[in-house]
Amino acid sequence: MSEGAQDTLAEAEAFLRLWHDEQPGTGPVRSRLREVSAQIEATGTYRHTFAELEYGARVAWRNSARCIGRLYWPSLLVRDCREVTAADGIAAELVSHLRLATNGGRIRPLITVFAPQVPDQPAARVWNEQLVRYAGYRTGGRHVLGDPRYVDFTDAVARLGWHGAGGAFDVLPVVVETPEEGPRLFELPGDTVLEVPLAHPEYRWFADLGLRWHAVPAIANMDLSIGGIRYPLAPFSGWYMGTEIGARNLADADRYDMLPAIAERIGLHMSSERTLWRDRALVELNRAVLHSFERHRVWISDHHTESRRFMTHLERERRCGRVVPGDWAWIVPPISGAATPVFHRQYDDVDLRPNFYLDPLAARLGRHGGLDAGCVRSASG
C-alpha cells in the first residue's frame, strides 16, 4: 500500500471510530474498517455511506474554528450530489441549494456535497468564493462601482462572455469547472437570490442610499475533509450574523466603504477621529441591517445573541468531553467585541477532523479572478 493510501487509511480509521463512538447503533466498526481497508488497498480511496457523509459534514461544522454559529451543528441538512458530475447538473443543484437554504426567509443550514477528489481523477469545483456575490466595475481611476473585492473576478467572467447591468449590486454568475468541460458560466435565476433592501428604523433618508444584501451566505471555496477523503465542491450555508454585512461587507474601506456617506448624512463631525464618527456610523449601519432583515422576515442573528449561543455551545461540548476549536480573531465580533462574553476568554485553536479547509486554487480564482483555463486544468490535474 502506498504512503498516500496508508495516510488515507489512518484518517479513515480515526473517523470511523469517532463516528461509531458518538453514534451508538451504527453497527460493528471492525467489519466496516475491513471493507474500507480493502477498498483503499484496491483503489487508493473508499466511498462513504450517506450516514457517514452526513455525520462527517456535521462534525466538520462542529470543528470549524472560525465559526461562531456552531450551536446548531446537529441540524445541518446534507444533500448528497456525488453522482452529479456534468456542469449543467452541478449548476442546477447549486440553484436548488440556494432555494432550499433560503426557505422563504426562514434560512436553513445546508450543505451540498459533490464528487470527491480521487487518485488520477480531478474533481469539479466552482470558482466563486460564495455562490452569491456582487460584481465590481472599474469606472476610471481608483473608483469602483459595486464590490471592489470582485473587480478582478468581474473582469475575468466578462472575458468569458458575461455582461453585467453595471449596477452596484449585480449578482455575479457561477463558474463551474469540470475536467471534461472546462470552465462554464451559469447565471443564477432571478428568483433564486433573495435580497433585502436596507432601510433604517429612524432615518428615512437611509433607503435613498440604495443598499441591499442577499439573504444566504453560501461558502463555495472550501474543501470538506472527512476521514481522508476531500470534497473540493461542497458549498455550505447558514444565516447571516448582522455584523458580517454591516461591519464588514458594507463598511470595510476596501469593500463598499459606506461609513463616510452615512456619517455625512447623519451630520457627524469627521474632522477628527476623536469624535468617533466611524463608530457611530457603524452602529447605525448595523441597526439598519438588522431592522431590514427583520422587517422583510428574513432570518439573521445579532452579535450579542450569537455570542451567547456560542457560550452555550462551549458548555454543551464541555459536558460531552470534547475540545472546541476556536480562532479568537474570528469568534469575537467586529463591533462591540468587548461587550460580548466571547471576548473575555481564550480558545483552543486546534485542527480537528473532519473539517473544512480553504482550497488554495479556489481561493486564488475566487479572490483574484485568475481564470486562465489552461492553468486551471493543469492545476486540477
N, C-alpha and C positions, 0 to 999 in steps of 0.2 A: 504494500500500500504506500502511495506517495506521501511526502511530507504534508502537502496540502490536504490530502484525503484524511490523514491522521488528525490534522487540526480540526477538520470538519466533524470527524467522529467524536473528538473530545468535547467540542461545543454541543453537539447533538446529545451526547450522554448527559452533560450538565443540565441542558434544557429539559430533557425528558424526565430526569429525576426530579427537577423542580416542579414540573407540571404534575407528576404523579404524587408528589408530596403535598402539594397545595390543592389538588383536585381528587379527593378520595373517590373510588369507584370507577376510575379510568382503565382498570384492568392491570394485569401484571406488567411491570416495567421491563422485566428481563426479556420477555418474548418480543416486545416492541424494539428493544435495543438490538436483539439478534436480527430482526428484519432490517433495521436501519443500517446496521453494520454490513450486512450483505449487499444492500443497495449501494452503499458508498464504495465498497470494495470493487463492485462491478462497474460502476459508472462515475465514481468520484463525487456523487451527490446523492440526495434522497428527497422524497416528496412528503411534505407534511399532510396529515389528515386535516379536514376542516376544523375539527375540535382543537388540534394543536395550533393551527394558524390563528384561530380566534383567541385562544388563550395567550399565545405569543404576542399578538398585536396589542392586547390589553396590558400585558405586563411591560411591553416596550413603552407604553404611555406612562405607566407607573414609575418606570425607571428614568424618565426624561428629566434630567437635572435642571433644565431651563424653564420648565413649565410650572406655573403656579396653580393651574387648574386641575390637578390630578385627583381630587377627591372622588370624582365620578369615573375613575378608570374602569370599574367593572361593568359600566353601562355602555361602553364603546360598541357601536354596531359595526360588524365586519362583513364586507362584501367580497366574495371570492370570485375574482375575474381572471384567474390564472390561465384559463383556456382561451382568453381573448387576446389575440396577438396581432391582428391586422390593424392598421392605423384607423380606418373607419370605425371599426368596432371599439377600439380604445377611446376614440373621441366621443362616441355615443355613450359609453359608460361614464366618462367624465361628466358629461351633461347630466346623466342620471344621478351621479353622486351629488352634484350641486342641488338638484331639485329635491332629492331625498333629505339632504342635510338642511336645506332651507326650511322645509316643512311648514310653509305658510307663515314663517316668522318665529315659530317655536323650534329653534335651532336644535338639531340632534348631533351629538358627537359621532363621527362616521369615518371609516377608513375603507378604501377600495384597493385591494391587493391584486396586482397583475403578475405576470410570469416572473419567476426568479432568474437570477444570474446562474448559469450552469457552465461547466467547463466547455470551452471552444464554441459557445453559443451566446453572443451578446443579447442582452435583454432590451426591450423597448424602454424609452424614457420620454418625459416631456421636458422642454427646455425652460419652462416657466418656473419661477420661484414659487408662485402661488397660482392657482387656477384662475383667479380673478385679480387683475391689477390694471392700472390706468397708464395710458400712453404718455410720453413726454416728447414734445416737439421743440426743436431748435427754432428760434424766431429771430436770430441775429444777436451778436454779442454774447453775453453770458445769460441772457434771459431765456427761460424755458416756459412754454405753455403746457400745463399738465404736471406730471410727476417727474422731476429731474432724475430720479433713480433709474428710470426706464428709458432714458433718451437713447442709449446705445441699442437696447433691445428693440425699441421702436424703429430705429433706423434699419436694423437688421431684418425685421419682419416686413418692412416696406420694400427692401431689396428682394424679398421672396414673394412680393406681389400684393401685400396688404396695404390698403389705403384707409386711414382713419378720417374721421369727420373734422379733425382739427380743433376739438374742444378740450377743456381742462379735465374732463372725466370720461374719456373714450376707453371702453373696455378692450384690452388687448386680445388678440387671438391666441389660441393654444397651439403650440408647435409640438407635434408628435413625431418622434423619430424612431423608426424600426430598422433593423439590419437589412430587411428586404426592400423597403420602400424609401429609405432615407427620410429627410425632414418633410413634413406636410403641415400646412396651415389649416386650422379649423376655427371659424368664428363661433362664439357662443351665442345661441339663440337669445333673442331679446328677453324672453320670458324666463330665462334660466337664472339671470343675475338679479336678485332683489337688492335694490338700492334705497337708501334712506336720505331724503333731503334734510339738511340741517337747519334748524331754527333755534332761537333762544327763548327761554321762558319769560324773559323780561324785555330784551332789546329787539324791537320789531325789525330794525334795520339789518339784523344778522342774516335773515333769509335772503336779503339782496346780495350777499356775498356769493351766492350760487354754489355753496359747498354741499357735497353729499359723500356718502361712502357705502360700500357694499356690505351686505349682512353677514356673509360667511367667509372667514379666513380659512383657506384650504391650501395647506403647505404641500408642495409637489416635488421639492428637490432634495428629499431626504431618503436615504436607504433604510429600509426596515430590515433589521438583522435578528433572525430567530434561529437559534440552535445551529449556527454555522452556515445558514442559508441567507443570502442577500436578495432583497426585493427592491431593485432600483426604482420601480414605479409603484408607489403605494401612497397616493395622496390621502391626507387625513385632515379633518376639520373639526372645530368645535364652535363655540361662540366667542365673540369679542369681549375683552375687558376694555372699558371705555378709554383708558389711557393709551392703548395701542393706536387708537385713531387720534384722540385729542391731544396727546402729549408727544406723539412721535410722527405718525404719517402726515398729519396736517400742520404740525408745529415745528418739526426739525428744520433748521436753516437750509439743509441740503435736500429737503423734500418740498412740501407746499409752502412752508415759511409764512404762516398766516398771522403770527403774533404781532408784527408791526402794524398790519392793517386793522386788526381788531383793537389794539391799544389806541390807535389814532381815532377810530370810530367812538370808542368809549370816552376819549378826551383825556387820556393819561399823559403825564409829562414824561417824555422819553429822552430828555436831555442828560439824565444821569441814571446809572444802573441802581443807585441808592433809592430811587422811587419804587423799585420792584415792579416796574410796569410789565416786564415779561411774566412775572409770577401771576399778577392779577389777570392779564390777558389769557394766560394758560388755564387758569381756573375757569374763566368764563367760556372758553372754547370747550373744555371738558364738560361743563354743565350743559352746553348746547348738544353735545353728542349724546349724553345720557338722556336728556329730555326728549330729543328727537326719536331715538330708538324706542323709548317707552311710548311716546305718542303714536308711533306707527306700529306698535305691538310687535316689535322685533326684539328677541331676547338679547340682552347684553348684561354684563356684570360691572360693578364699580370696584375700584381697587381696595376699598376698605372691606367690602363683603368678601371679595376673593381672598384677601389676606387671612381673614378669619376662617374661611373654608380650608385654606392650606394648613392652618394650625390644627384644625380638626383632622385633616389627613395625616399629619405628623403623629398625632396621638393614636389614631387607629393603627397605623403601621407599627408604632412602638409596641402596642399591645399584641400585635402579631409577631413580634420579634424580628422585624425587618428594618434594614437601614433605608433611609430616604435620601437618595442623591439630591443635591441642591447646589445651584450656582447662585451665590448671593447677588451678584450684579444683575441677574435676570429675574430672580424671585422678587426682589424689592421693587415696588412700582416706581415709575419715572416721575411721579408727582407725589409730594407729601409722604415720602417714604418713611420718615421718622415717626409719622403719626400712625403707622400700621404695625401690628405685632410681629410681622416677619422681619422687620428691620433689626430688632434687638436680639439677634442670635446668630450663631454660626451654623454652617451646613456641611455635610459630608459630600464633597464633590468627587464621588467615586464613579467608576464606569461599571455599571451592572448590565447584564444582558438577560433577555432581549432588550433592544434599544433602537433608537433612531440615530443615524449618523449622516452628516452632510456629505452629499455626493460631490466630490471636487469638480467633476466635469459639469454636472448640472448647475453647480453654483457659478462656475465661470460663464456658462451660457446664459443663465437667468439674469445675472447681475450686469454683465458686460456686453452681452449680445454678440459673442464671438461665434456666429453661426456659419462657419465655414464647413460645408457638408463633408468635404473630403477629410478634414481634420477630425470631425466628429466621428465619422465611420471608423477611421483608423484608431482613434482613442477608444471607441467602444469595443473594438476587437482586441 
